[in-house]
C-alpha cells in the first residue's frame, strides 16, 4: 500500500489536506469488503465532526482493519484461503456491527473491557451453535448478563425459545481454584517489577478490570507463588554476583554499584524498594523492600532500604569499593562513615 498527499491553503480558516491511497487488493472480494467498510466510515464521520488529524487517523484505521480481515495472509486464521472447491464462492464478512474506527463518544471513554483466552473463545463459538435440549431452534442462545471477576468475564446465555435452559461461559479457564488469566496478570506485573498499587491503578485507567490486594496476597501466599518467584529471583541475582566476580578488573579494582529508591505512590507510599545494580554489568545484584509497617516515614525510608540492600550485597562476598546514588545526604554519610567506601552521585543527579 502506498500513499501520497497534497496540501493547499484554504484562506485564513486553515489548511485542507488531500490524501490519496493506492491499495493493492488480493481479490475482488477483498476490494468489495473494503468498499463496504469505507461506506461505514463515511456514515460515522457524517455524524461526528473530526479535525484533519482525526480524519486521517480514521482513514488509516479503516485501511489497516480491512486489509487485516480481508487478506489471505492473515496469521490468525480469519481471512485464510478456503479450500480450492470453496475459494471464490463466498466473501468474508465481519461480525463487527461498525467499521472498527473510533470516532469518540461519552460512553466509549469508560467502556469496560475484559481479557479472554483463545481456548475459551473457541468454546464460546462452539457453544453458541449447540442446539438447546428443547429442540425448538438450532441457534437458540441469547446473551442475558455479564459478571466481571477481575480481568475475567462470566457470561450468561438463555434459550430464547423455551426461556428455561441457561448456559454460562467464562473468558478464562480455572487453575488451582482461581481463574488462570487473573493469576497470569499477577505473575506478569510482579515479574515486571510493578507493585500491586501500580498494577491496580494502571488497570483501572485502562478499564480492563483488576484483582484486589486481598486476592493478590491470597495467590502470593496460599498458592505458593511468592516463594517460587523469590527463589527464581534469588538465583538470577546470585548468577549476577558471580558474573561480576569474573570481570577482568574485579580482582584488582573491586566493583562499584549504584542504588536508587522507588515508591509505590507519589505521596505517603506504603512500600519503598531499593535495587543495587552492578556498575560493570548493569545487572541487579540484590534488592530490598521496606514497608510502612517497618518504617513509617516514606521520605526517609530510602536510607533504611539502602542500608539493607548494601548489607545483602556485601554479605554475598562482593568487594564493593564505591556506591553511587541520587544525592541523599544520609545515604552519603552511611557510605563514607559506616562503610568507609567511596561515595558518588549517579549521572542523572550528579
C-alpha positions in Angstrom: 0.0 0.0 0.0 1.3 3.5 -0.9 0.0 6.9 -0.3 0.7 10.5 -1.4 -0.7 13.8 -0.2 -1.4 17.3 -1.5 -1.7 20.3 0.7 -3.1 23.6 -0.2 -4.1 26.8 1.7 -7.8 27.4 2.2 -7.7 31.1 3.1 -7.1 32.1 6.7 -9.5 29.4 8.0 -7.0 26.6 7.9 -5.3 24.1 5.6 -7.1 21.5 3.6 -5.3 18.1 3.2 -6.0 15.7 0.4 -4.7 12.2 0.8 -4.6 9.6 -1.9 -4.2 5.9 -1.1 -3.1 3.3 -3.6 -4.2 -0.1 -2.3 -3.5 -3.4 -4.0 -6.3 -5.9 -3.3 -5.7 -9.7 -3.5 -9.2 -10.4 -4.8 -12.4 -8.8 -6.0 -14.0 -10.0 -2.7 -11.4 -8.1 -0.7 -12.0 -4.9 -2.7 -15.7 -5.2 -2.1 -15.3 -5.7 1.6 -13.1 -2.6 1.8 -15.6 -0.5 -0.1 -18.4 -1.6 2.2 -16.4 -0.7 5.3 -15.4 2.6 3.7 -19.1 3.5 3.4 -19.5 2.6 7.1 -16.7 5.1 7.9 -18.3 7.8 5.8 -21.6 7.3 7.6 -19.9 7.5 11.0 -17.9 10.6 10.0 -21.1 12.4 8.9 -22.4 12.1 12.5 -19.1 13.0 14.2 -17.1 16.1 13.3 -13.4 15.4 13.1 -10.3 17.6 12.5 -7.8 16.8 9.9 -5.7 14.6 12.2 -8.8 12.7 13.4 -9.9 12.2 9.8 -6.5 10.9 8.7 -6.4 8.5 11.7 -9.8 7.2 10.8 -8.8 6.6 7.2 -5.6 4.8 8.2 -7.6 2.7 10.6 -10.1 1.5 8.0 -7.3 0.6 5.6 -5.5 -1.4 8.2 -8.6 -3.1 9.5 -9.9 -4.0 6.0 -6.6 -5.5 4.9 -6.2 -7.4 8.2 -9.7 -9.0 7.9 -9.7 -9.4 4.1 -6.2 -10.6 3.4 -5.5 -14.2 2.6 -2.2 -13.9 4.6 -3.9 -13.3 8.0 -1.9 -15.4 10.6 -4.8 -15.6 13.0 -6.9 -17.7 10.7 -9.6 -15.1 9.9 -9.4 -14.5 6.2 -7.2 -17.5 5.4 -7.8 -19.0 1.9 -10.5 -21.6 1.8 -10.0 -24.9 0.1 -10.0 -24.9 -3.7 -13.5 -26.1 -4.1 -14.8 -23.2 -1.9 -12.5 -20.5 -2.9 -14.3 -17.6 -4.5 -17.7 -19.0 -3.7 -18.4 -16.5 -0.9 -17.0 -13.4 0.6 -15.6 -13.0 4.1 -17.9 -10.9 6.2 -17.3 -9.2 9.6 -19.3 -9.9 12.7 -18.5 -6.3 13.9 -21.5 -4.0 13.7 -19.3 -1.0 13.0 -16.3 -0.1 10.9 -13.9 -0.6 13.8 -13.0 3.1 13.7 -13.2 5.0 17.0 -14.9 8.4 16.4 -15.4 9.3 20.1 -18.4 9.5 22.4 -19.1 9.7 26.1 -20.0 6.1 26.5 -16.9 4.7 24.8 -14.5 6.6 27.1 -15.3 4.4 30.1 -16.2 1.2 28.3 -15.3 -1.7 30.5 -13.2 -4.5 28.9 -12.1 -8.0 29.8 -9.4 -10.5 28.8 -10.1 -13.8 27.0 -8.2 -16.9 26.3 -8.1 -18.4 22.8 -9.1 -21.7 24.2 -12.2 -20.2 25.9 -13.1 -18.2 22.8 -13.3 -21.4 20.8 -15.6 -22.9 23.5 -17.9 -19.9 23.1 -18.1 -20.2 19.4 -18.9 -23.9 19.6 -21.3 -23.4 22.4 -23.4 -20.8 20.6 -24.1 -23.2 17.7 -25.0 -26.0 20.0 -28.8 -26.7 20.0 -30.8 -26.4 23.2 -32.3 -29.6 24.6 -35.8 -28.1 24.0 -35.2 -28.8 20.3 -37.1 -25.7 19.1 -34.1 -24.0 17.4 -30.6 -24.8 16.2 -29.3 -21.4 17.3 -31.2 -20.6 20.4 -28.8 -18.9 22.7 -29.3 -15.2 23.6 -27.0 -13.2 25.8 -28.5 -12.2 29.1 -26.0 -10.8 31.5 -22.3 -10.4 32.3 -20.4 -10.5 35.6 -16.7 -9.4 36.0 -14.3 -11.3 38.1 -11.1 -9.3 38.0 -9.9 -9.5 34.3 -12.3 -12.3 33.6 -15.9 -12.1 32.3 -18.6 -14.6 33.1 -21.4 -14.5 30.6 -24.9 -16.0 31.0 -26.9 -17.1 28.0 -30.6 -18.2 27.9 -32.5 -20.1 25.3 -34.9 -17.6 23.7 -37.3 -20.4 22.7 -38.1 -22.1 25.9 -36.7 -19.4 28.3 -35.7 -22.2 30.7 -32.3 -23.6 29.7 -29.3 -21.4 30.6 -25.6 -21.8 29.8 -22.6 -20.0 31.3 -19.3 -19.1 29.7 -16.1 -17.7 31.3 -13.3 -16.0 29.4 -10.7 -17.9 31.3 -10.1 -21.4 32.5 -9.6 -22.3 36.2 -6.3 -23.3 37.6 -6.0 -24.3 41.3 -9.3 -22.8 42.2 -8.6 -19.4 40.6 -9.1 -18.0 37.1 -5.9 -18.6 35.1 -5.9 -15.2 33.4 -6.1 -13.4 36.8 -3.1 -15.4 38.0 -1.2 -14.7 34.8 -1.7 -11.0 35.3 -0.4 -11.2 38.9 2.6 -13.1 37.6 3.2 -10.6 34.8 3.1 -7.4 36.9 5.1 -9.0 39.7 7.9 -10.2 37.4 7.9 -6.8 35.6 8.7 -5.1 38.8 5.4 -3.4 39.3 3.9 -3.1 42.8 0.3 -4.1 43.4 -0.8 -0.5 43.8 0.8 0.5 40.5 -0.8 -2.5 38.8 -4.3 -1.7 40.2 -4.1 2.0 39.1 -2.9 1.1 35.6 -5.8 -1.4 35.1 -8.4 1.0 36.4 -7.3 3.7 34.0 -7.3 1.1 31.1 -10.7 -0.2 32.2 -9.6 -3.8 31.8 -10.6 -5.0 35.3 -8.3 -5.8 38.1 -8.0 -8.1 41.2 -7.7 -6.5 44.6 -5.0 -6.6 47.3 -6.7 -9.4 49.2 -6.8 -11.6 46.1 -3.2 -10.8 45.2 -1.9 -11.8 48.6 -4.1 -15.0 48.6 -2.3 -16.0 45.3 1.1 -15.0 46.7 0.8 -16.8 50.0 -1.7 -19.7 49.7 -0.8 -20.7 46.2 3.0 -20.7 46.9 3.6 -18.1 44.1 5.7 -15.7 46.1 8.1 -18.4 47.2 8.7 -19.6 43.7 9.2 -16.1 42.3 11.5 -15.1 45.2 13.5 -18.3 44.6 13.9 -17.6 40.9 14.9 -14.0 41.5 17.5 -15.0 44.1 19.0 -17.5 41.6 19.3 -14.8 39.0 20.9 -12.3 41.4 23.4 -15.0 42.5 24.3 -15.5 38.9 24.8 -11.8 38.5 27.1 -11.7 41.5 29.2 -14.5 40.1 29.4 -12.7 36.7 30.7 -9.6 38.5 33.4 -11.6 40.2 34.5 -12.9 36.8 35.1 -9.5 35.3 38.8 -8.9 34.4 39.2 -5.8 36.5 37.4 -7.2 39.6 40.3 -8.7 41.4 42.4 -5.6 41.2 39.8 -2.8 41.3 36.7 -4.3 43.0 33.2 -3.3 41.9 31.2 -0.1 42.1 27.4 -0.2 42.5 24.5 2.1 42.1 21.3 2.3 44.2 18.1 4.3 43.9 14.7 4.1 45.6 11.3 3.8 44.1 7.9 4.2 45.9 4.6 2.7 45.1 2.9 6.1 45.1 4.0 9.7 44.9 2.8 10.6 48.3 2.7 8.6 51.6 3.9 5.5 49.9 3.4 2.1 51.7 6.3 0.3 50.0 9.8 1.5 49.1 12.1 -0.6 47.1 15.9 -0.1 46.5 17.7 -2.3 44.0 21.5 -2.5 43.8 22.9 -2.7 40.3 26.4 -3.6 39.2 28.3 -0.7 37.5 30.1 -3.0 35.2 27.4 -5.4 34.1 24.2 -3.3 34.9 22.6 -6.3 36.4 20.7 -6.4 39.7 22.8 -7.9 42.5 20.2 -7.7 45.2 17.0 -5.8 46.2 15.4 -4.6 49.4 11.8 -3.6 50.2 10.7 -1.8 53.3 7.1 -1.2 54.1 5.3 1.5 56.2 5.0 -1.1 59.0 8.8 -1.3 59.3 9.5 2.4 58.7 6.6 4.9 59.0 8.1 7.9 57.2 8.3 7.5 53.4 10.7 10.4 52.9 13.4 8.8 55.0 12.7 5.1 54.1 15.2 5.2 51.2 18.1 5.4 53.8 16.8 2.3 55.7 16.3 0.4 52.5 19.7 1.3 51.1 21.4 0.0 54.3 19.6 -3.3 53.9 20.4 -3.9 50.3 24.1 -2.9 50.6 24.5 -5.2 53.5 23.0 -8.0 51.5 25.3 -7.4 48.5 28.4 -7.2 50.7 27.4 -10.4 52.6 27.4 -12.2 49.2 31.2 -11.5 49.0 31.1 -8.7 46.6 34.1 -6.3 47.0 32.2 -3.1 46.8 34.6 -0.1 46.6 32.2 2.7 45.5 28.4 3.4 45.8 26.6 5.9 43.6 23.1 7.2 44.4 20.8 10.2 44.0 22.3 12.8 46.3 20.8 11.6 49.6 22.9 13.1 52.4 22.0 10.5 54.9 23.0 7.8 52.4 26.3 9.6 51.8 27.0 9.6 55.5 26.3 5.9 55.8 28.5 5.0 52.8 31.5 7.2 53.9 31.4 6.9 57.7 29.8 3.5 58.4 31.1 1.5 55.4 34.2 3.5 54.6 33.5 3.4 50.9 33.8 6.0 48.2 30.6 8.0 47.7 29.5 9.3 44.3 26.3 10.5 42.7 24.6 8.9 39.7 24.7 10.5 36.2 21.2 11.9 36.5 21.6 13.7 39.8 25.3 14.2 39.9 
